[in-house]
Amino acid sequence: MKKVMVLEDESSIRSFIVINLRRAGYDVIEAETGEEALDKLKENPDTRVALLDIMLPGIDGFEVCRRIRATNTKIGIIMLTARSQEMDKVTGLMTGADDYVTKPFSPAELTARVDALFRRAGGEEIPQTGEIRQDPFLLNTRNRTLEKNGQRIKLTQVEYSIMKVFMENPGKALSREEILDMVWGRDYFGELKIVDVNIRRLRLKIEDNVQNPTYITTVWGYGYKWGF
């Protein structure tokens, strides 16, 4: 079964999410608090996607996200945000989330987002064999890892996918829409902003000088380019 965890303290919202994900064929683990969610993830290490509400009693969704990411780069993380929490979306993505869904959301939208992230997290991908080397970087497409000057860089699955798109298209200006299609899938419901925030996070990990990036450069009004 495809295992997903739902962390939401409001029981009515949690039930709505759980019912719809189970209808879509997922094995759903429920948690009401951040502490409970972290415990259940330890008990269920094969969980591929986690949905985290931000506003929680005790530790909030951001802190849960940080703690998960400290030990697990493979799991896909979706933050559940209120419509008014614009900064929360960016904060959630910068703490390591892969995506966010704004309440209220439709069952179809939520399921599509979980499906896309489940595929991204390797749940349905055919493993590839090989390496892409562009000094000082080495991308191993079998292990889905990145090294810079021989040092492993911890990437989330979405960050890895962005790097793969860039390294397969060196010197080519890619629009935000192209990156969104190639990384999140053509059926993605979300906003282009998710591309910008993930690239900001990726630059923090790979650039020598984040203020003056040399590997991922911005093509103003269009998108980004991987080049030296």
C-alpha positions in Angstrom: 0.0 0.0 0.0 1.0 3.6 -0.6 1.5 5.0 2.8 0.7 8.7 3.7 0.6 10.5 7.0 -2.0 13.2 7.8 -1.2 15.6 10.7 -4.3 17.8 11.4 -5.6 18.7 14.8 -9.2 19.5 13.6 -10.9 16.1 13.5 -13.5 17.1 10.9 -10.8 18.3 8.4 -8.6 15.3 9.2 -11.5 12.9 8.5 -12.3 14.6 5.2 -8.7 14.2 4.1 -8.3 10.6 5.3 -11.6 9.4 3.6 -10.6 10.9 0.3 -7.0 9.6 0.4 -8.3 6.1 1.3 -10.7 6.3 -1.6 -7.7 7.1 -3.8 -6.0 3.9 -2.7 -3.7 5.2 0.1 -2.9 3.7 3.4 -3.4 6.7 5.8 -1.8 7.2 9.2 -3.4 9.9 11.3 -1.9 12.2 13.9 -3.4 15.0 15.9 -0.2 16.7 17.3 3.3 17.2 16.0 4.8 15.0 18.7 2.4 12.2 17.7 3.2 12.6 14.0 7.0 12.3 14.7 6.4 9.2 16.8 4.2 7.6 14.1 6.8 8.3 11.4 9.4 6.5 13.4 7.0 3.5 13.6 6.2 3.7 9.9 9.5 4.4 8.1 7.9 3.4 4.8 5.7 6.5 4.8 6.3 8.3 1.4 4.3 11.5 1.9 3.3 13.6 4.9 0.6 16.3 5.0 1.3 18.7 7.8 -1.1 21.4 9.2 0.8 24.5 10.3 -1.4 25.7 13.3 -1.2 23.0 15.9 -1.1 22.6 19.7 2.4 22.1 20.9 5.1 22.1 18.2 3.8 23.6 14.9 3.9 22.2 11.4 7.1 24.2 10.6 9.0 22.6 13.4 7.6 19.1 12.5 8.8 19.7 9.0 12.3 20.8 10.2 12.6 17.7 12.4 11.5 15.3 9.6 14.0 16.9 7.2 16.9 16.7 9.7 16.8 12.9 9.2 14.7 12.2 6.1 15.2 13.8 2.7 13.3 11.2 0.8 9.7 11.7 2.2 7.5 14.2 0.4 6.0 16.9 2.6 2.9 19.0 1.9 2.0 21.9 4.2 -1.7 22.7 4.8 -2.1 26.4 5.0 -5.0 28.9 5.4 -5.7 31.3 2.6 -4.5 34.3 4.6 -1.2 32.7 5.5 0.9 33.9 2.5 4.2 34.1 4.3 3.5 30.8 5.9 3.6 29.2 2.5 7.1 30.5 1.8 8.3 29.7 5.4 7.0 26.2 5.1 8.8 25.6 1.8 12.0 27.1 3.2 11.9 24.7 6.1 11.9 21.8 3.7 8.4 21.2 2.5 7.9 20.3 -1.1 4.4 21.7 -1.7 1.5 23.4 0.0 -2.3 23.2 -0.3 -4.5 26.1 0.7 -7.6 25.5 2.7 -10.4 25.0 1.6 -9.3 22.6 -1.1 -11.2 20.1 -3.2 -10.7 16.3 -2.8 -9.5 16.2 -6.5 -6.9 18.9 -5.9 -5.5 17.3 -2.8 -5.4 13.8 -4.3 -3.7 15.1 -7.4 -1.0 16.9 -5.3 -0.4 13.8 -3.2 -0.2 11.6 -6.3 2.3 13.9 -8.0 4.5 14.1 -4.9 4.3 10.3 -4.3 5.7 9.8 -7.8 8.3 12.4 -7.1 9.3 10.6 -3.9 10.2 7.6 -6.0 7.0 5.6 -5.3 6.3 4.9 -9.0 9.5 5.9 -10.8 11.6 3.4 -12.8 15.1 3.6 -11.4 17.7 5.0 -13.8 21.3 4.0 -14.0 24.1 6.4 -14.7 25.8 9.7 -13.7 25.8 13.3 -15.0 29.0 15.0 -14.3 29.4 18.8 -14.6 32.3 19.8 -12.4 32.2 20.5 -9.6 28.9 18.5 -9.5 28.2 14.8 -9.9 24.6 13.7 -10.1 24.0 10.0 -9.6 20.7 9.1 -11.2 20.6 5.6 -9.7 21.0 6.6 -6.1 19.3 10.0 -6.7 22.2 11.9 -5.0 24.3 15.0 -5.7 27.9 15.6 -4.8 29.8 18.9 -5.1 33.6 18.6 -5.0 33.2 15.0 -3.8 31.0 16.1 -0.8 27.4 14.8 -0.6 24.7 17.5 -0.6 21.5 16.5 1.2 18.6 17.2 -1.2 14.9 16.6 -1.0 13.4 14.6 -3.9 12.0 17.7 -5.4 15.4 19.5 -5.2 17.0 16.4 -6.8 14.5 16.5 -9.6 15.2 20.2 -10.2 18.9 19.5 -10.3 18.4 16.7 -12.8 16.3 19.0 -15.1 19.0 21.6 -15.0 22.0 19.3 -15.5 20.2 17.6 -18.4 19.7 21.1 -20.0 23.0 23.0 -19.4 23.0 26.5 -20.7 19.4 26.5 -21.7 17.0 29.1 -20.3 14.0 27.2 -18.8 10.8 29.0 -18.0 9.1 28.5 -14.7 6.3 26.8 -16.5 8.7 24.3 -18.1 10.3 23.5 -14.7 6.9 23.1 -13.1 5.8 20.7 -15.8 9.0 18.6 -15.7 9.3 18.5 -11.9 5.8 18.6 -10.5 4.0 17.2 -13.5 1.5 18.6 -16.0 -1.4 17.9 -13.8 -0.1 20.1 -11.0 -2.7 22.4 -9.5 -0.4 24.9 -7.7 1.3 28.2 -8.3 4.5 29.1 -10.1 5.9 30.5 -6.9 6.7 27.0 -5.7 9.4 26.9 -8.4 11.0 30.1 -7.1 11.0 29.1 -3.4 12.5 25.6 -4.2 15.2 27.2 -6.3 16.0 29.7 -3.5 16.3 26.7 -1.1 18.5 24.8 -3.6 20.8 27.8 -4.1 21.4 27.8 -0.3 22.8 24.3 -0.6 24.8 24.5 -3.8 26.0 28.0 -4.5 29.3 29.4 -3.2 27.7 32.9 -2.8 23.9 32.9 -2.6 23.8 36.6 -3.2 25.6 36.2 -6.5 24.6 32.8 -7.8 26.8 31.3 -10.6 25.3 27.9 -11.1 21.6 28.6 -11.2 21.2 32.1 -12.7 17.9 34.0 -13.0 16.6 34.9 -16.5 14.6 37.9 -15.6 10.9 37.8 -16.4 11.3 34.2 -17.7 12.9 31.6 -15.5 16.3 30.1 -14.8 19.4 28.8 -16.4 22.0 26.2 -15.4 25.3 27.4 -16.5 28.8 28.5 -15.6 
